[in-house]
């Protein structure tokens, strides 16, 4: 399935209305240090100020608020997406299970244990855990909440772009971290509809450039991710993920993903 710029833009607009009262409009701050280093004006979008500490709450809220209130959900996460789903379930008074890899950072596990969500550890890699959780959801007829492979998730993450265009007069280049691709698909799709000339640069952890390799080969590739501090953007991508097709349909937007210089990590 492929989604165009207009499809993603519409989903972002719908997400804005749906989640606005439940999420924060995070600050944008000028960085003197990075501006001096880059010889340009550099601004940081502080998604660490978001309710659960990351942008993931946007997509999780949008997806869960689009479901019937009594819907039982299942998800898999290395932590940030799981926290977002748990928070969204608290808001909607919903219920679900969050599957985590055994290797999930202790700080994220501690935070999840403070929520009302049920937590189950399964596997040692995010892709392995995700495949297992998805199979459970399919067998039991439950709703699986993907961290990236869902147009409602993409629409929710794209609300970052809707905020940015109100906070910064002109954006020439935007650097976005890339894991499964939901964040960059939402941001790129929306921003390009507003400013066709903006350059979107995807940033990967050097030890887990799965989407980079997948775009380069034109298909989802399987590869073993090495340890990385960027655990939130590490791990595999499920087969037939719509985010790869989003990247293909937005090729002019994300072609810079293929430049080796963009394999560094810059958290948005």
Secondary structure, DSSP 8 states (H G I E B T S, - for coil): ----HHHHHHHHHHHHHHHTTTS----EEE-HHHHHHHTS--EEE-GGGSTTSSTHHHHHHHHHHTS-TT-EEEEEESSHHHHHHHHHHHHHT-EEEEEE-TT--HHHHHHHHTSSSEEEE--SSHHHHHHHHHHHHHHHT-EEE-SSSSHHHHHHHTHHHHHHHHH-S--SEEEEE-SSSHHHHHHHHHHHHH-TT-EEEEE--TT--HHHHHHHHTS---------S-GGG-S---TT-HHHHHHHHTHHHHGGGGSGGGGS----
